[in-house]
């Protein structure tokens, strides 16, 4: 898995959607503090959580981390990319006419 900056991640996500017109792209989001789970003691200092976003098309895996201050701008850009990909691949519903 490749950890990218937010802007290269968005361009790679766009490329994934272009490559998989008939396929599937999985996008997952999760809150993380980016620390390993080895210690069982609760930490006294509050860690700033970031949003870990992963994209996978079955062959290529990319991920990025977004801070809470950048999240609003990043999510708007990601939604535009995802809506553009969905508009091309979704089929219109066929209307049946009753006589």
ZARO-292966 format. One record per residue: x, y, z of N, C-alpha, C in turn; residue in three letters. Coordinates in steps of 0.1 Angstrom, whole numbers. Each point is the difference from the previous one (the first is absolute). Layout:
N
[[X, Y, Z], [X, Y, Z], [X, Y, Z], ALA],
...
//
This chain:
99
[[8, -12, 0], [-8, 12, 0], [9, 12, 0], UNK],
[[-4, 10, -8], [8, 12, -1], [-7, 11, 7], UNK],
[[7, 7, 9], [-5, 12, 7], [3, 12, -7], UNK],
[[-10, 7, -5], [3, 12, -9], [-5, 12, 8], UNK],
[[4, 12, -5], [-6, 13, 4], [-14, 1, -5], UNK],
[[-8, 9, 5], [-14, 0, -4], [-2, 4, -15], UNK],
[[7, 9, -6], [-2, 4, -14], [4, -12, -9], UNK],
[[12, -6, 1], [3, -11, -8], [-10, -12, 2], UNK],
[[-5, -2, 12], [-10, -10, 2], [-12, 2, -8], UNK],
[[-5, 13, -1], [-12, 3, -8], [2, -3, -14], UNK],
[[12, 3, -5], [3, -2, -15], [1, -15, -2], UNK],
[[5, -8, 9], [1, -14, -1], [-14, -7, 1], UNK],
[[-8, 6, 8], [-14, -5, 1], [-8, 2, -13], UNK],
[[3, 12, -6], [-7, 3, -13], [5, -10, -11], UNK],
[[13, -3, 1], [6, -10, -10], [-6, -14, 2], UNK],
[[-3, -4, 13], [-6, -13, 3], [-14, -1, -6], UNK],
[[-7, 11, 2], [-14, 0, -5], [0, 0, -15], UNK],
[[10, 6, -7], [1, 0, -14], [4, -14, -5], UNK],
[[9, -7, 7], [4, -14, -4], [-11, -10, 2], UNK],
[[-9, 2, 10], [-10, -10, 3], [-14, 6, -3], UNK],
[[-3, 2, -13], [-13, 5, -4], [-11, -11, 4], UNK],
[[3, -12, -3], [-10, -11, 3], [4, -7, 13], UNK],
[[11, 3, 6], [4, -7, 12], [-4, 7, 13], UNK],
[[7, -3, 11], [-4, 6, 13], [12, 6, 6], UNK],
[[-2, 11, 7], [10, 7, 8], [-5, 1, 14], UNK],
[[7, -5, 10], [-4, 1, 14], [7, 12, 6], UNK],
[[-7, 8, 7], [6, 11, 7], [-5, -1, 15], UNK],
[[10, 0, 9], [-4, -1, 14], [6, 11, 8], UNK],
[[-7, 5, 10], [5, 10, 9], [0, -4, 14], UNK],
[[9, 4, 8], [1, -4, 14], [8, 11, 8], UNK],
[[-5, 1, 12], [7, 9, 9], [12, -7, 6], UNK],
[[12, 7, 1], [12, -7, 4], [9, 11, 7], UNK],
[[8, -5, 10], [10, 9, 5], [14, -4, -5], UNK],
[[0, -10, -9], [12, -4, -7], [11, -5, 10], UNK],
[[-4, -6, 11], [10, -6, 9], [-3, -15, 1], UNK],
[[11, -8, 2], [-2, -14, 1], [-8, -4, 13], UNK],
[[-6, -12, 0], [-8, -4, 12], [7, -8, 10], UNK],
[[13, 1, 1], [8, -9, 9], [-3, 3, 15], UNK],
[[-2, 12, 4], [-1, 3, 14], [-15, -2, 4], UNK],
[[-2, -6, 11], [-14, -2, 5], [-4, 10, 11], UNK],
[[10, 9, 3], [-3, 11, 10], [-7, 11, -8], UNK],
[[-10, 6, 6], [-6, 12, -6], [9, 12, 1], UNK],
[[1, 7, -11], [9, 11, -1], [-7, 12, 7], UNK],
[[8, 8, 7], [-5, 11, 7], [-1, 12, -9], UNK],
[[9, 1, -9], [0, 12, -9], [-10, -3, -12], UNK],
[[-7, 10, -3], [-10, -2, -11], [7, 1, -13], UNK],
[[-2, -10, -9], [6, 0, -13], [-10, 6, -10], UNK],
[[5, 7, -9], [-9, 6, -11], [-3, -12, -10], UNK],
[[-12, -2, -2], [-4, -10, -9], [0, 5, -14], UNK],
[[4, -8, -10], [-1, 3, -14], [-9, -9, -7], UNK],
[[-4, 3, -12], [-9, -9, -7], [9, -8, -10], UNK],
[[0, -13, 1], [8, -9, -9], [-10, -4, -11], UNK],
[[4, 3, -12], [-9, -3, -12], [8, -10, -9], UNK],
[[-6, -11, -3], [6, -10, -9], [-9, -2, -12], UNK],
[[7, -2, -12], [-7, -4, -12], [6, -12, -6], UNK],
[[-8, -9, -5], [5, -13, -5], [-9, -4, -12], UNK],
[[7, -4, -11], [-7, -5, -12], [2, -14, -2], UNK],
[[6, -7, 9], [3, -14, -2], [14, -3, -4], UNK],
[[7, 10, -6], [14, -1, -5], [8, 10, 7], UNK],
[[-5, 12, 2], [8, 11, 5], [-6, 5, 13], UNK],
[[8, 2, 10], [-4, 5, 13], [7, 13, 3], UNK],
[[-8, 10, 3], [6, 13, 4], [-7, 5, 12], UNK],
[[6, 8, 8], [-6, 6, 12], [6, 14, 3], UNK],
[[-7, 7, 8], [5, 13, 4], [-6, 3, 14], UNK],
[[6, 10, 7], [-5, 5, 13], [-4, 14, -2], UNK],
[[-11, 4, 6], [-5, 14, -1], [-2, 5, 14], UNK],
[[5, 12, 3], [-2, 6, 13], [-14, 6, 1], UNK],
[[-5, 2, 12], [-13, 6, 1], [-2, 13, -6], UNK],
[[11, 8, -1], [-1, 13, -6], [-1, -1, -15], UNK],
[[5, -10, -6], [0, -2, -15], [-12, -8, -4], UNK],
[[-7, -6, 9], [-10, -10, -4], [-11, 6, -9], UNK],
[[-5, 12, 4], [-12, 5, -8], [4, 2, -14], UNK],
[[11, 6, -3], [4, 3, -14], [3, -14, -7], UNK],
[[6, -9, 7], [4, -13, -6], [-13, -8, -4], UNK],
[[-10, 0, 9], [-12, -7, -2], [-8, 5, -12], UNK],
[[0, 13, -1], [-7, 6, -12], [6, -4, -13], UNK],
[[14, 0, 0], [7, -4, -12], [-3, -15, -3], UNK],
[[0, -8, 10], [-2, -15, -2], [-14, -2, -4], UNK],
[[-10, 7, 5], [-14, -2, -4], [-2, 4, -15], UNK],
[[7, 10, -5], [-1, 4, -14], [5, -11, -9], UNK],
[[12, -6, 4], [5, -11, -7], [-9, -12, 0], UNK],
[[-5, -4, 11], [-9, -12, 1], [-13, 3, -7], UNK],
[[-6, 11, 0], [-12, 3, -7], [2, -1, -15], UNK],
[[11, 6, -4], [4, -1, -15], [1, -14, -5], UNK],
[[6, -9, 9], [2, -14, -4], [-14, -7, 0], UNK],
[[-8, 3, 10], [-13, -6, 1], [-10, 4, -11], UNK],
[[1, 12, -5], [-9, 5, -10], [3, -7, -13], UNK],
[[12, -4, -3], [4, -7, -12], [-5, -14, 0], UNK],
[[1, -7, 12], [-2, -14, 0], [-14, -5, 4], UNK],
[[-7, 9, 6], [-14, -4, 5], [-9, -1, -12], UNK],
[[-8, -10, 0], [-10, -1, -11], [-13, 7, 3], UNK],
[[-6, 5, -10], [-13, 6, 3], [-11, -10, 1], UNK],
[[-10, 2, 8], [-10, -9, 2], [-10, 0, -12], UNK],
[[-3, -12, -5], [-9, -1, -11], [-14, 2, 5], UNK],
[[-8, 8, -7], [-14, 3, 4], [-8, -10, -8], UNK],
[[-9, -7, 7], [-10, -8, -7], [-13, 7, -2], UNK],
[[-5, 0, -12], [-13, 6, -2], [-11, -10, 0], UNK],
[[-9, 2, 8], [-12, -8, 1], [-11, 5, -10], UNK],
[[-5, -10, -8], [-10, 4, -9], [-14, -4, 4], UNK],
//
